[in-house]
């Protein structure tokens, strides 16, 4: 067994594997390595794998497979992976144009004030390094990324918006995200990208996966029209 993994039943049709006693990076690599391993095994009855930062939810049909079988396979794969699993797929890098501030990023002034920075300094920090996608969240596979190196976590909005436009670039806590489709949201908005992040007809649904990186590239508002509806998949580099 792997001393850095716990397995817990979650109802009659799911199980949670959680990394313990490891730093954040190794925990993330372990649970995502397990997700990749189970996906490759294609265990009959398993229909859902949801890896996050330090845990993996395995969903299955209890009429086809039971907890003990899933547990045995997870322990086997965990022993095989060890505590230093490597990425199964070469990460991709996406260069994402963003118009910051104004109507595109209405919360930029408030975030700057909360952090004791100028708006320009917030933009420079947000766009100054590659941010790793750690997991896919709601809605519709939003890329949940490591946040930029701000001096403090960014509070969520006291009153969430009922609608956030597709392409909104937001931060909260120590995380960053792009909203791929219109939805409610409580994260402060720094800007917006004109590129098309999501196309419901694509397979796979998103061009990015955990482990890929995003680099935000500031652009002027008058460049927006030239980039509207460019697919995100065309922005890798």
HELIX and SHEET records of a PDB file:
HELIX    1   1 UNK A   24  UNK A   41  1                                  18    
HELIX    2   2 UNK A   67  UNK A   81  1                                  15    
HELIX    3   3 UNK A  108  UNK A  115  1                                   8    
HELIX    4   4 UNK A  119  UNK A  127  1                                   9    
HELIX    5   5 UNK A  221  UNK A  223  5                                   3    
HELIX    6   6 UNK A  224  UNK A  227  1                                   4    
HELIX    7   7 UNK A  232  UNK A  235  5                                   4    
SHEET    1   A 4 UNK A   5  UNK A   9  0                                        
SHEET    2   A 4 UNK A  14  UNK A  19 -1                                        
SHEET    3   A 4 UNK A  55  UNK A  60 -1                                        
SHEET    4   A 4 UNK A  46  UNK A  51 -1                                        
SHEET    1   B 8 UNK A  93  UNK A 100  0                                        
SHEET    2   B 8 UNK A 188  UNK A 192 -1                                        
SHEET    3   B 8 UNK A 168  UNK A 172 -1                                        
SHEET    4   B 8 UNK A 175  UNK A 178 -1                                        
SHEET    5   B 8 UNK A 142  UNK A 146 -1                                        
SHEET    6   B 8 UNK A 131  UNK A 137 -1                                        
SHEET    7   B 8 UNK A 213  UNK A 218 -1                                        
SHEET    8   B 8 UNK A  93  UNK A 100  1                                        
SHEET    1   C 2 UNK A 161  UNK A 164  0                                        
SHEET    2   C 2 UNK A 183  UNK A 185 -1                                        
END                                                                             
